[in-house]
Amino acid sequence: MAEAPWVTIIGLGEDGLDGLSPASRDALAAAEIVMGPTRHLALLGDIAAEVVEWPVPFADGLPKLLGRRGRRVVVLASGDPFWFGAGRAIARSLTPGEWRAFPGISTFSLVAARLGWPLDQTCCLGLHAAPIQRIRRHLAKGARLIVLLRDGAAVSDLAACLETTGFDASFLHVCEAMGGPRERIRHISVADARSGDFRHPVCVAVEVAGGGPALPKTSGLPDNLFKTDGVMTKRAVRALTLSALAPKPGEYLWDIGGGSGSIAVEWALAHPSCRVSSIELRSDRAALIEMNAAAFGVAVDVVTGGAPEVLDRLDAPDVVFVGGGLDRALLDDLRARLAPGVRLVANAVTLETEALLAEAQADLGGDLMRIEVSNITAMGLKRGWKAAYPVVQWSVVL
């Protein structure tokens, strides 16, 4: 007979023991050790088990937990441990037979129940351990968001983000200690939230309003949304490039020759699980990539250095984009390095690189496309077409 799990993860609400199911109560009564943050442990009162405070940062507690393998351990987490909670990290550190979980009511469910918001039409975000700017992709007039925050001071940070993105007309429901005796909900403006005094644990329900620009869900964001020194894949070419790159959930991109980071940012915006490393030789442009990634609230791993020299330190990619600096040495390295099935897209503006791409397409196949874009410009008192440099794009599955 298989041994019973030695770790039990219990979702605890602000109502403490009163809100626990019989199964959770039985697990607590049988525990030799109870681990959890100070706030959670205080909600239990006096218990017979050995009490161990979970340290900050969270990752430091995992070795403490694993060091107690074989004993009956209860780990306390907030609400539903597997909805932006501690459950994922704990379960990932154990084998499936070592743990079990008894979730409680999530903060999202409590807030939705108080406000009458249907959860299936509400965006739920856990930003208690992530930058506030991660909210950016979800800001659109009429949207409803419930956002978990790290502490009371973060409410002001959220309000500042709404102001700077043009959504300062949004209405906020600041929710403290949901489900417990200290529960409080304040319905306030963004301006009032900037100077308010809020207590942990806190989340904010946002009714998004204002004239800020929502981010389109298609590729090819407006160029003026990016900070650049002039070196950037422009909107029309970027849209065609993202179409060729074809990001899918969970895929990892090498963006070689990152420039201002527009390709990397749009790749990361495609899906929360899309990963990207942007390789840029110049440190000033690497700083631009980091700045743009932060402004859009996406995670971009910026690698300062040249390719192929820095590629050895990166995980193997699913997709590779070369936006600049492709030569025969780099192409030969990629052909030798990349696994079968990797998608490769390269853009060229010089005759030398264009010739290289034409030769590679003849050898390896794929699609070779010449992109020519013209825009209206003033010509004295009249207008005419001004052509941008043509771009030759090669896309292939190796």
Secondary structure by P-SEA (a helix, b strand, c coil): ccccccbbbbbccccccccccaaaaaaaaaccbbbbcaaaaaaacccccbbbbbccccccaaaaaaaacccbbbbbbccccccccaaaaaaaacccccccccccccaaaaaaaaaccccccbbbbcccccccccccccccccbbbbbbbccaaaaaaaaaaaaaaccccbbbbcccccccccbbbbbccccccccccccccbbbbbbcccccccccccccccccccccccccccaaaaaaaaaaacccccccccccccccaaaaaaaaaccccbbbbbbbccaaaaaaaaaaaaaaccccccccccccccccccccccbbbbcccccaaaaaaaaacccccbbbbbbbccaaaaaaaaaaaaacccbbbbbbbbbbbbcccbbbbbbccbbbbbbbcc
